[in-house]
Amino acid sequence: MTVVIGKVSEPDVLKAVWPDVSKIIKEHGKEWLDVVDEKEIWDAIVAKTWELWLGMDDQKLEMVGLCGWECHAKVNYYHIIWLGGKNLAKYLEQALALAEQYAHLSGGTEVVASGRYGWMRLLKDQGYLATTVQVRKNVQELTRH
């Protein structure tokens, strides 16, 4: 077993791995695909708005991560936008460590992730704290009570 995690930035590599990336997103990102579509993901990676991270075991793609920067005058946040795939427990600790190191070396202040409550429990063991609450309101059919 040879586990490799890395960030994909070369267009030729992106084209080569995209079919497998797309398959993992379709299989493990059904809820997220209610928000985005594959063209938006592809375009954001090509435009370097989002960065693609992959986890492979013996050259078999099992983990896909998408991250992006939110930059301000005083702080820079590196957001884990989406993370999914098979056997995530095998990759999580190393993937987070690499993303954290990359963010640090790139001038990041914090790595930020959001997700369901299960992620909060998993990430707590990696030193992540729930410091904010996200609230939402659907305004497509806005009514005031």
Secondary structure, DSSP 8 states (H G I E B T S, - for coil): --EEEEEE--HHHHHHHHHHHHHHHHHH-TTGGGT--HHHHHHHHHTTSEEEEEEEETTEEEEEEEEEEEE-SS-EEEEEEEEEES-HHHHHHHHHHHHHHHHHHTT-SEEEE---HHHHHHHHTTT------------TT----
